[in-house]
Amino acid sequence: MISTYIKFIFTTYLSLGIYASAEALDTENSVKKPNVIFILMDDMGYSDLSCYGAKRVKTPNIDRMAREGLKFTHFHTAASICSPSRAAFLTGGYPQRAGLYMGINPNREPHWFLGLHPEEITIAEQFKKQGYTTALVGKWHLGMQEPFLYFHQGFDHYYGAPENMGHSQVFRDGRDVIYQKTPLEKLNTLYTERMVEHVNNFKDKPFFIYFAHNYPHTPYKAGLKFKGSSRDGVRGDVIQEADWGIGEILKALEKNGILENTLVIFSSDNGPTSERHSKPYRGTKYVSLEGGHRVPFILYWKGEIHPAESDVAVNAMDLFPTLTELMGETLPKDRVYDGLSLTPLFTGGDISRSEKEPFFYYNCENLQAVRVGDWKLHLPRKKKQIPFWAIKKQKPIEKAQLYNLASDISESSDVAIDNPALVVEMLALADATRLKLGEFMQRGSEQRATGTLFPEVPIITNTADWERISDKKKGRAKTEFKPLHRRRKD
């Protein structure tokens, strides 16, 4: 009887020990999954950082990440405006493929009822499959109607100003409105404090934080300590203040002993509004010149990524497969992805992308340029194809224009007449892509649906085209339209 009891006790303790060991092993394995912080600035140009050539601002913390990590000089966003660019980062597909190719504005009648389709799979949802805690701090801009909100796209936590400040300055913590009008001079401090708080709270389990800063998109104000700190006006001041905030986040990672287990990604959604901040490239936000698409991109993971400067051509769609591989998840099989994993570059290897693989510059529905290697062809376009946000910055093009970016980074010398065969070949690429990803007022065979509250209402980009259709066709999009604020007529 006693021996049986002893055997029972021994077996029980052994079972508990095995269970405890297994639990400890599971915890250890989960901790080893890398944390990820994705910092996305708004309207930051290629030369806005000192590590990318800025002379009037100092960004020592971002410079540190560039120096100790992988700094890219040939990174392209998928769009030169906010909403489509963000859709591409989060879904791994061209915005046209993901159905979100227009800028979403809650004050614009043709668009207020649209957003990122709930059936799109975001990178946050991928992280959720692997048990990560997920948070969004900052700007969303992918639809503010309930079905399109961040909580339905994989994010556990939200904090920030979700819209363009020019559309709405409401600031939220979760679903609660904290400020009806965001205190712009406190924005950097508010974001920094919440990011540090998240790091402190999430440190014991793997986490993904998408930190989508609203700056240096206008309007902006610098905090008291940073007013006049740069030699580039208020815009430079807020960039330096944002750099300070990033430094505080790095300190929090170090303090909690998880810096070596955290990948920090830094980039911008599109180019700046002034060519002064996109040098040596020409063009700005809204256009398909290099200055609208080529922005900083840095991958920093202390001890895991070999420090280097890379001129390999990479783009926004590469983020999804890269992070999917790192977290140990697989790519969904029911959709096409336009990027590939960059993990071989972490240790000096090569990625599988051919130099001849094309990159397509869409501006809303209009395919405006194709790049193959160093060759970039600007396609013919009519005035009606140009989206309304670019109409003051772009002109119609009657004949295709060809540029060699290796010798002409400002896209100033058209050499189409000297390379007729190449022009024909690249025009054929464009035609094939239009069939798949669409063109102005023309759906493509591989385009997924745009998120909409009203499936019966036509999706039309340009306001002028919207005004031409009947009120009956506009239907609920018109009758239920309640803008956040009315613009003054002057």
C-alpha positions as CSV (number, residue, x, y, z in Angstrom):
1,M,0.0,0.0,0.0
2,I,2.8,2.4,1.0
3,S,4.8,1.4,-2.0
4,T,1.8,2.1,-4.3
5,Y,1.3,5.5,-2.7
6,I,5.0,6.3,-3.1
7,K,4.8,5.2,-6.7
8,F,1.8,7.5,-7.2
9,I,3.6,10.5,-5.6
10,F,6.7,9.8,-7.7
11,T,4.7,9.5,-10.9
12,T,2.7,12.7,-10.1
13,Y,5.9,14.7,-9.5
14,L,7.5,13.3,-12.5
15,S,4.5,14.2,-14.6
16,L,4.4,17.7,-13.1
17,G,8.1,18.0,-13.8
18,I,7.7,17.0,-17.4
19,Y,4.8,19.3,-17.8
20,A,6.8,22.2,-16.2
21,S,9.7,21.5,-18.4
22,A,7.5,21.4,-21.5
23,E,5.9,24.6,-20.4
24,A,9.3,26.2,-19.9
25,L,10.4,25.0,-23.3
26,D,7.3,26.4,-24.9
27,T,7.9,29.7,-23.2
28,E,11.6,29.7,-24.2
29,N,10.6,28.9,-27.8
30,S,8.0,31.7,-27.9
31,V,10.4,34.2,-26.5
32,K,12.9,33.2,-29.3
33,K,10.4,34.3,-31.9
34,P,11.7,37.7,-33.0
35,N,9.8,40.8,-32.0
36,V,9.1,43.2,-34.9
37,I,8.7,47.0,-34.8
38,F,7.8,48.5,-38.2
39,I,8.3,52.3,-38.2
40,L,6.7,54.0,-41.2
41,M,7.1,57.8,-41.6
42,D,4.7,59.9,-43.6
43,D,5.9,61.9,-46.6
44,M,9.6,61.5,-45.7
45,G,11.9,61.8,-48.7
46,Y,15.0,60.0,-49.7
47,S,17.3,62.7,-48.4
48,D,15.5,63.6,-45.2
49,L,17.9,61.7,-42.9
50,S,21.5,62.5,-42.3
51,C,22.4,58.9,-43.1
52,Y,20.9,59.5,-46.5
53,G,22.6,62.8,-47.1
54,A,20.6,65.4,-45.2
55,K,22.7,68.4,-44.2
56,R,20.1,70.5,-42.3
57,V,18.8,67.8,-39.9
58,K,20.6,65.4,-37.6
59,T,19.1,61.9,-37.0
60,P,21.7,60.1,-34.9
61,N,19.4,57.3,-33.7
62,I,18.1,56.4,-37.2
63,D,21.7,56.8,-38.4
64,R,22.7,54.2,-35.8
65,M,20.2,51.7,-37.2
66,A,21.6,52.4,-40.7
67,R,25.2,52.0,-39.5
68,E,24.6,48.8,-37.5
69,G,21.9,47.3,-39.8
70,L,21.1,47.0,-43.5
71,K,20.6,50.3,-45.2
72,F,19.0,50.1,-48.7
73,T,19.6,52.7,-51.4
74,H,17.2,51.2,-54.0
75,F,13.9,50.8,-52.1
76,H,10.6,51.7,-53.7
77,T,7.2,52.1,-52.3
78,A,4.2,50.8,-54.3
79,A,2.5,54.2,-54.6
80,S,3.3,57.9,-54.3
81,I,0.4,58.6,-52.0
82,C,-0.6,57.4,-48.5
83,S,-3.5,54.8,-48.6
84,P,-2.3,52.6,-51.5
85,S,1.3,52.6,-50.2
86,R,0.1,51.4,-46.8
87,A,-2.1,48.8,-48.3
88,A,0.9,47.3,-50.2
89,F,3.1,47.2,-47.1
90,L,0.5,45.4,-45.1
91,T,-0.8,43.0,-47.7
92,G,2.3,42.2,-49.8
93,G,0.6,43.0,-53.1
94,Y,0.4,46.0,-55.4
95,P,-2.4,48.2,-54.2
96,Q,-4.2,47.5,-57.4
97,R,-4.1,43.8,-56.6
98,A,-5.4,44.4,-53.1
99,G,-8.2,46.7,-54.4
100,L,-7.1,49.7,-52.5
101,Y,-5.5,52.0,-55.1
102,M,-7.1,55.4,-54.2
103,G,-6.5,57.8,-51.3
104,I,-9.2,57.3,-48.7
105,N,-10.8,60.6,-47.5
106,P,-13.8,60.5,-45.1
107,N,-14.7,64.0,-46.3
108,R,-14.9,63.0,-50.0
109,E,-18.2,61.7,-51.2
110,P,-16.8,59.2,-53.8
111,H,-14.5,57.5,-51.2
112,W,-15.8,57.9,-47.7
113,F,-17.5,54.5,-47.8
114,L,-14.4,52.6,-49.1
115,G,-11.5,50.9,-47.3
116,L,-9.2,47.9,-47.2
117,H,-11.4,44.9,-47.8
118,P,-11.9,42.8,-44.6
119,E,-11.0,39.7,-46.5
120,E,-7.5,41.0,-47.2
121,I,-4.9,39.3,-45.1
122,T,-2.6,41.8,-43.4
123,I,0.8,41.1,-41.9
124,A,-0.7,41.7,-38.5
125,E,-3.1,38.8,-39.1
126,Q,-0.1,36.6,-40.0
127,F,1.5,37.5,-36.7
128,K,-1.7,36.7,-34.8
129,K,-1.6,33.2,-36.3
130,Q,1.8,32.8,-34.5
131,G,0.5,34.0,-31.2
132,Y,2.0,37.5,-31.3
133,T,0.6,40.5,-29.5
134,T,-0.1,43.2,-32.2
135,A,-0.4,46.9,-31.9
136,L,-0.8,49.9,-34.2
137,V,0.4,53.3,-33.0
138,G,-0.3,56.2,-35.4
139,K,-1.9,56.6,-38.8
140,W,-4.2,54.0,-40.4
141,H,-5.7,55.8,-43.4
142,L,-7.2,52.6,-44.9
143,G,-10.9,53.4,-44.2
144,M,-12.6,54.7,-41.1
145,Q,-15.9,52.9,-41.4
146,E,-16.3,50.1,-38.8
147,P,-15.7,47.1,-41.2
148,F,-12.4,48.5,-42.4
149,L,-10.9,49.4,-39.0
150,Y,-7.6,48.1,-37.6
151,F,-9.3,45.9,-35.0
152,H,-10.7,43.8,-37.9
153,Q,-7.3,43.6,-39.6
154,G,-5.2,41.9,-37.0
155,F,-4.4,44.6,-34.4
156,D,-5.1,44.0,-30.7
157,H,-4.3,47.6,-29.7
158,Y,-4.7,51.0,-31.3
159,Y,-3.4,54.4,-30.2
160,G,-3.1,57.6,-32.3
161,A,-4.5,59.9,-35.0
162,P,-5.8,57.4,-37.6
163,E,-6.5,59.9,-40.4
164,N,-4.6,62.5,-42.3
165,M,-4.6,65.5,-40.0
166,G,-6.1,67.6,-42.8
167,H,-9.1,65.2,-42.9
168,S,-9.6,64.8,-39.2
169,Q,-7.5,65.5,-36.1
170,V,-9.3,63.1,-33.8
171,F,-6.9,61.1,-31.6
172,R,-8.0,57.8,-30.2
173,D,-6.9,55.3,-27.5
174,G,-8.6,52.1,-28.6
175,R,-12.1,53.2,-29.5
176,D,-12.1,56.1,-27.1
177,V,-11.5,59.6,-28.4
178,I,-8.8,61.2,-26.3
179,Y,-8.6,64.5,-28.3
180,Q,-11.0,65.9,-30.8
181,K,-8.1,68.0,-32.0
182,T,-4.7,66.4,-31.7
183,P,-2.2,68.6,-29.9
184,L,0.4,68.6,-32.7
185,E,3.2,69.8,-30.5
186,K,2.7,66.8,-28.2
187,L,2.4,64.2,-31.0
188,N,6.0,62.9,-30.9
189,T,5.9,62.7,-27.1
190,L,2.6,60.9,-27.0
191,Y,3.7,58.3,-29.5
192,T,7.1,57.8,-27.9
193,E,5.5,57.3,-24.4
194,R,3.0,54.7,-25.8
195,M,5.7,52.9,-27.8
196,V,7.9,52.6,-24.7
197,E,4.9,51.5,-22.7
198,H,4.1,48.8,-25.2
199,V,7.7,47.5,-25.2
200,N,7.6,47.4,-21.4
201,N,4.3,45.6,-21.3
202,F,4.9,43.2,-24.2
203,K,8.5,42.2,-23.4
204,D,7.7,38.7,-22.1
205,K,6.0,37.4,-25.3
206,P,6.6,38.0,-29.0
207,F,5.1,41.2,-30.3
208,F,4.5,43.1,-33.5
209,I,4.1,46.9,-33.4
210,Y,3.3,48.9,-36.5
211,F,4.3,52.5,-35.6
212,A,2.9,54.6,-38.4
213,H,4.0,58.1,-37.6
214,N,1.9,61.1,-39.0
215,Y,5.0,63.3,-39.5
216,P,6.5,64.9,-41.5
217,H,3.2,65.1,-43.3
218,T,1.5,68.5,-42.7
219,P,0.2,69.9,-40.4
220,Y,3.0,69.6,-37.8
221,K,4.4,71.4,-34.7
222,A,7.5,70.7,-32.9
223,G,7.7,70.1,-29.1
224,L,9.1,72.9,-27.0
225,K,12.5,71.2,-26.6
226,F,12.9,70.8,-30.3
227,K,11.7,74.1,-31.6
228,G,14.5,75.6,-33.7
229,S,16.7,72.6,-33.2
230,S,17.3,71.9,-36.9
231,R,18.4,74.1,-39.8
232,D,15.4,73.1,-41.8
233,G,12.5,74.9,-40.2
234,V,9.6,73.2,-38.3
235,R,9.7,70.3,-40.7
236,G,13.3,69.6,-39.8
237,D,12.5,70.1,-36.1
238,V,9.8,67.4,-36.1
239,I,12.0,65.0,-37.9
240,Q,14.7,65.5,-35.2
241,E,12.1,65.0,-32.5
242,A,10.9,61.8,-34.2
243,D,14.5,60.6,-34.2
244,W,14.7,61.3,-30.5
245,G,11.6,59.2,-30.0
246,I,13.1,56.3,-31.9
247,G,16.1,56.6,-29.7
248,E,13.9,56.2,-26.6
249,I,12.3,53.1,-28.2
250,L,15.7,51.5,-28.7
251,K,16.7,52.3,-25.1
252,A,13.5,50.6,-23.9
253,L,14.4,47.5,-25.9
254,E,17.9,47.5,-24.5
255,K,16.7,48.1,-20.9
256,N,14.3,45.1,-21.2
257,G,17.1,42.9,-22.7
258,I,15.2,42.3,-26.0
259,L,17.1,44.5,-28.5
260,E,18.9,41.4,-29.8
261,N,15.6,39.7,-30.3
262,T,13.8,42.6,-32.1
263,L,13.9,43.5,-35.8
264,V,13.3,47.2,-36.2
265,I,12.2,48.3,-39.7
266,F,12.3,51.9,-40.8
267,S,10.8,53.5,-44.0
268,S,8.4,56.0,-45.4
269,D,5.0,55.6,-47.2
270,N,6.0,57.8,-50.2
271,G,8.2,60.7,-51.2
272,P,8.1,64.3,-49.8
273,T,6.1,67.2,-51.1
274,S,9.3,69.2,-52.1
275,E,12.1,68.0,-54.4
276,R,14.5,69.5,-51.9
277,H,13.9,66.4,-49.7
278,S,14.1,63.8,-52.5
279,K,17.5,64.6,-53.9
280,P,19.3,63.4,-55.9
281,Y,16.1,62.2,-57.5
282,R,13.5,64.3,-59.3
283,G,9.8,64.3,-58.4
284,T,7.8,64.3,-55.2
285,K,4.8,62.7,-53.6
286,Y,1.9,62.3,-56.1
287,V,4.0,61.5,-59.1
288,S,5.8,58.5,-60.7
289,L,9.3,60.0,-61.0
290,E,11.8,58.4,-58.6
291,G,11.4,61.1,-56.0
292,G,7.8,60.0,-55.4
293,H,8.7,56.3,-54.9
294,R,12.3,56.0,-53.7
295,V,12.6,56.4,-49.9
296,P,14.8,55.3,-47.0
297,F,14.6,51.7,-45.9
298,I,16.5,50.2,-43.0
299,L,16.5,46.8,-41.4
300,Y,18.1,46.8,-37.9
301,W,18.5,43.6,-35.9
302,K,21.5,43.7,-33.6
303,G,23.6,40.6,-33.9
304,E,21.4,39.0,-36.6
305,I,21.7,41.3,-39.6
306,H,25.2,42.0,-40.8
307,P,25.8,45.7,-41.2
308,A,25.9,46.7,-44.8
309,E,24.7,49.2,-47.5
310,S,22.7,47.4,-50.2
311,D,21.9,48.6,-53.7
312,V,19.7,45.6,-54.4
313,A,16.4,46.6,-55.8
314,V,13.7,45.9,-53.2
315,N,10.2,47.2,-52.6
316,A,7.3,47.5,-50.2
317,M,5.7,44.2,-51.2
318,D,8.8,42.4,-49.9
319,L,8.0,43.1,-46.3
320,F,5.1,40.6,-46.1
321,P,7.0,37.5,-47.3
322,T,10.1,38.5,-45.3
323,L,8.2,38.8,-42.0
324,T,6.1,35.7,-42.7
325,E,9.3,33.7,-43.0
326,L,10.8,35.2,-39.9
327,M,7.7,34.4,-37.7
328,G,7.6,30.8,-39.0
329,E,4.3,31.2,-40.9
330,T,3.5,30.3,-44.5
331,L,2.2,32.5,-47.2
332,P,-1.6,32.0,-47.9
333,K,-2.1,29.9,-51.0
334,D,-5.3,31.6,-52.2
335,R,-3.7,34.8,-53.5
336,V,-0.8,36.2,-55.5
337,Y,2.1,38.0,-53.7
338,D,4.2,40.6,-55.5
339,G,7.3,40.5,-53.2
340,L,9.8,38.0,-52.0
341,S,11.7,37.3,-48.8
342,L,14.7,39.5,-48.0
343,T,16.2,37.2,-45.3
344,P,19.1,36.0,-47.4
345,L,20.4,39.6,-47.4
346,F,20.6,39.6,-43.6
347,T,23.8,37.6,-43.8
348,G,25.2,38.9,-47.1
349,G,23.5,36.4,-49.4
350,D,21.4,37.0,-52.6
351,I,17.7,37.1,-53.1
352,S,16.0,35.3,-56.0
353,R,14.8,38.4,-57.8
354,S,16.1,38.6,-61.4
355,E,17.4,42.0,-62.6
356,K,15.0,41.7,-65.4
357,E,11.9,41.4,-63.2
358,P,9.8,44.5,-63.9
359,F,8.5,47.0,-61.3
360,F,5.3,48.9,-62.1
361,Y,4.6,52.5,-61.1
362,Y,0.8,52.9,-60.8
363,N,-0.8,56.2,-59.8
364,C,-4.2,55.1,-58.7
365,E,-5.7,53.2,-61.6
366,N,-3.3,54.5,-64.2
367,L,-0.1,52.5,-65.0
368,Q,2.4,55.3,-65.6
369,A,5.8,53.7,-65.8
370,V,7.6,50.4,-66.0
371,R,11.2,49.7,-64.8
372,V,13.4,46.8,-65.8
373,G,16.9,46.9,-64.4
374,D,18.2,50.4,-64.9
375,W,15.7,51.2,-67.7
376,K,12.5,53.1,-66.9
377,L,9.8,53.7,-69.4
378,H,7.2,56.4,-68.7
379,L,4.0,55.4,-70.6
380,P,1.7,57.6,-72.7
381,R,-1.2,58.9,-70.6
382,K,-4.1,61.2,-71.2
383,K,-5.3,63.9,-68.9
384,K,-8.3,62.0,-67.9
385,Q,-6.2,59.1,-66.7
386,I,-4.2,61.3,-64.2
387,P,-5.7,61.1,-60.7
388,F,-7.0,64.4,-59.3
389,W,-4.3,64.6,-56.7
390,A,-1.6,64.7,-59.3
391,I,-3.3,66.9,-61.9
392,K,-1.2,69.9,-60.9
393,K,2.0,68.0,-60.9
394,Q,1.7,65.8,-64.0
395,K,1.0,66.5,-67.6
396,P,-0.3,64.1,-70.4
397,I,2.4,62.2,-72.3
398,E,1.9,61.6,-76.0
399,K,4.8,59.2,-76.6
400,A,6.6,56.8,-74.3
401,Q,9.7,58.3,-72.7
402,L,12.7,56.1,-71.8
403,Y,15.4,56.8,-69.2
404,N,18.5,55.0,-68.0
405,L,18.6,55.4,-64.2
406,A,22.2,54.3,-64.0
407,S,23.4,57.4,-65.9
408,D,20.4,59.7,-65.5
409,I,18.9,59.5,-62.0
410,S,17.0,62.7,-62.6
411,E,15.1,61.2,-65.5
412,S,15.9,64.2,-67.7
413,S,17.3,62.7,-71.0
414,D,14.7,60.7,-73.0
415,V,16.5,58.0,-75.0
416,A,13.5,56.2,-76.4
417,I,14.4,57.1,-80.0
418,D,17.7,55.4,-79.6
419,N,16.2,52.1,-78.2
420,P,13.1,51.3,-80.2
421,A,13.2,47.5,-79.6
422,L,13.4,48.0,-75.8
423,V,10.5,50.5,-75.9
424,V,8.4,47.9,-77.7
425,E,9.3,45.2,-75.3
426,M,8.5,47.3,-72.2
427,L,5.2,48.6,-73.8
428,A,4.2,44.9,-74.2
429,L,5.0,44.4,-70.5
430,A,2.7,47.3,-69.6
431,D,-0.1,46.0,-71.8
432,A,0.0,42.5,-70.2
433,T,0.0,44.1,-66.7
434,R,-3.0,46.3,-67.4
435,L,-5.0,43.1,-68.2
436,K,-4.1,41.8,-64.8
437,L,-4.0,44.8,-62.5
438,G,-6.2,47.2,-64.4
439,E,-6.1,50.7,-66.0
440,F,-8.2,53.8,-65.7
441,M,-11.9,52.8,-65.5
442,Q,-10.9,49.2,-66.3
443,R,-10.8,46.3,-63.9
444,G,-8.0,43.8,-64.1
445,S,-8.4,40.0,-64.1
446,E,-6.2,39.7,-60.9
447,Q,-7.7,42.6,-59.0
448,R,-9.4,41.7,-55.7
449,A,-12.4,43.6,-54.5
450,T,-12.2,47.0,-52.9
451,G,-13.8,47.2,-49.5
452,T,-17.1,49.0,-49.7
453,L,-20.2,49.6,-47.5
454,F,-22.3,49.7,-50.6
455,P,-21.5,47.0,-53.2
456,E,-24.1,48.4,-55.6
457,V,-22.4,51.9,-55.8
458,P,-19.7,52.3,-58.5
459,I,-16.2,52.8,-57.4
460,I,-14.9,56.0,-59.1
461,T,-11.6,57.7,-58.3
462,N,-11.8,61.2,-59.7
463,T,-14.4,63.6,-58.3
464,A,-15.2,65.0,-61.7
465,D,-16.1,61.5,-63.0
466,W,-18.2,61.0,-59.9
467,E,-20.2,64.2,-60.5
468,R,-21.1,63.0,-64.0
469,I,-23.1,60.0,-62.8
470,S,-26.7,60.2,-61.5
471,D,-27.7,60.5,-57.9
472,K,-29.5,57.1,-58.4
473,K,-26.2,55.4,-59.2
474,K,-24.5,57.2,-56.2
475,G,-27.3,55.8,-54.0
476,R,-26.4,55.4,-50.4
477,A,-22.9,56.8,-50.9
478,K,-24.6,60.2,-51.4
479,T,-27.7,60.0,-49.2
480,E,-25.7,58.7,-46.1
481,F,-22.7,60.9,-46.6
482,K,-21.7,62.7,-43.4
483,P,-18.3,64.4,-43.8
484,L,-16.2,64.9,-40.7
485,H,-16.0,68.6,-41.5
486,R,-16.9,70.9,-44.3
487,R,-14.1,72.6,-46.3
488,R,-14.4,76.3,-46.6
489,K,-15.3,77.4,-50.1
490,D,-12.4,79.9,-50.2
